[in-house]
Amino acid sequence: MPTYMFPKTMPLYIVSYLAYIMSQKTVFMFLLLAMVGTAMVEGQGTRVGFYAATCRRAESIVRATVQSHFTSDPSIAPGLLRMHFHDCFVNGCDASVLIDGPNTEKTAGPNLLLRGYDVIADAKTQLETACPGVVSCADILALAARDSVVLTNGLSWPVPTGRRDGRVSLASDTSNLPGFTDSVDVQKQKFAAFGLDTQDLVTLVDTGSQNRFDSSFFANLRSGRGILESDQKLWTDATTRTFVQRLAGLTFGPQFGRSMVKMSNIGVKTGTNGEIRRVCSAIN
Ligand code: HEM
């Protein structure tokens, strides 16, 4: 609770009135913060601990699977993070990127280098044994992206779950994905279309081929050694530069998790929408 100081000469009734207003304001601010906090954690129908009663081991099974694949091939960590991003920007975070077949999202140019499909398939097989028909592929992907960041020394964050899997996957829908030659304005527009602001763009944007998500990426931008053309543009553009300046020198911390929760809630299907796929590479 903040302590307010009043001038000694102020009449008592004014002091108590001001104290009353401030306490109302404090309560209001508290409620507002609580509401914002809840919205961030719960997103659009997703919530932390969605599987607590229906599949208690869901998160630990995903974590152990990511961990064991990571041990033999650390490149699956950036692979899974990027796959989740590419899933969310096309038809929402609904695992549509995992569907096999002609002209599905995974056949489109921007998705050709995605990796980590086998990790998701492995986790799904184990989850179907532990709790058949309960855990969605979209949630596995969101959890695996978080676990990947943690395995590469990033800070953890609670992932709201409860997503359901989509039934549509079209290569032609992938134009929502930002391209590496897009101008900063176009990148900002593509993020804004999903409720992600400039801060989210700079926080989340491409960590390139680095296996560790640390701030050296931002330090490189500052010194003109952006990994990609689009990265360097973030520094040369004045509006995004302020954010890069703020982030450079910090390790990937709480802001990364906050922006990830926003991204992970893009267009989620919950309740009776979508389905729980039996196999992640095919609709039921
Ligand atoms: C303006 C937005 C973005 C652009 C233009 C962009 C572009 C790219 C490109 C061209 C690559 C290299 C692919 C390759 O040759 O292997 C890449 C890799 C990567 N991107 Fe992005 N990206 C963007 C945003 C993001 C976001 C929001 C994330 C994560 C939340 C992300 C995570 C990654 C990761 C982890 C890799 C490395 C993948 C791997 O090693 O398998 N990117 N990105």
Boltz pocket constraint, residues with backbone or C-beta under 6 A from the ligand:
constraints:
  - pocket:
      binder: B
      contacts: [[A, 75], [A, 77], [A, 78], [A, 79], [A, 81], [A, 82], [A, 85], [A, 113], [A, 114], [A, 115], [A, 178], [A, 179], [A, 180], [A, 181], [A, 187], [A, 201], [A, 204], [A, 205], [A, 206], [A, 207], [A, 208], [A, 209], [A, 210], [A, 228], [A, 230]]
      max_distance: 6.0
